[in-house]
Amino acid sequence: MKVDTRVAVRLYLRIAGLLRPVLAAQKVEAHYEGVGNPFGSGTVTVSYTAENTGNIRLQSRAKLIVKSALTGITLAEKKLPDLPELLPGQRVPHEAEIGGVFPAGPLTVRVELEPFGDPEQPVGQAVPKAEGHTTIWAWPWLLLIALLILGTGAGFLVRRWLIRRRQARADAAALQRRRARKESKAGAAA
């Protein structure tokens, strides 16, 4: 048996010039998976790619935010574990889940990356946050079906009530015409 051992040493070089600490969240895709309970909440699974488009190595803190696209109300928010260090030009795909999301129709899923440099090699400038977002649809199907059934039933009952009311008015008018004819015949005979 032959054993081959190697030793690697990480070496960082700093070249004179402007630093561009830039991180990007790209290819954000999300999927909603609901539950059978019409008033329950589901899970949003998000996949995205973190890419270092700058010229300095960066780490980042990640956060997922799910908001209603109609009202802007935050439905769920989750801080993710810090992402590993990315070298310039490197891109790494990530996936995360966030639970407790109520299906409120169109949802905006946003990934926020807050980059930070190595404390031993300070950047010396503010590092801008990176954001990526997508919109998904999450409908409470059982609740919508229940509301549709209730609405149809209520519409049927209102229609039936209106028909009975119209029939009662027609019957009252016919009765009044008959009485008027009887009175006119009785007045003509007298």
PyMOL commands that set and color helices and strands:
alter all, ss='L'
color gray80, all
select helices_A, chain A and resi 141-189
alter helices_A, ss='H'
color red, helices_A
select strands_A, chain A and resi 23-33+42-52+58-68+74-79+83-86+91-101+105-116+130-138
alter strands_A, ss='S'
color yellow, strands_A
deselect
rebuild
show_as cartoon
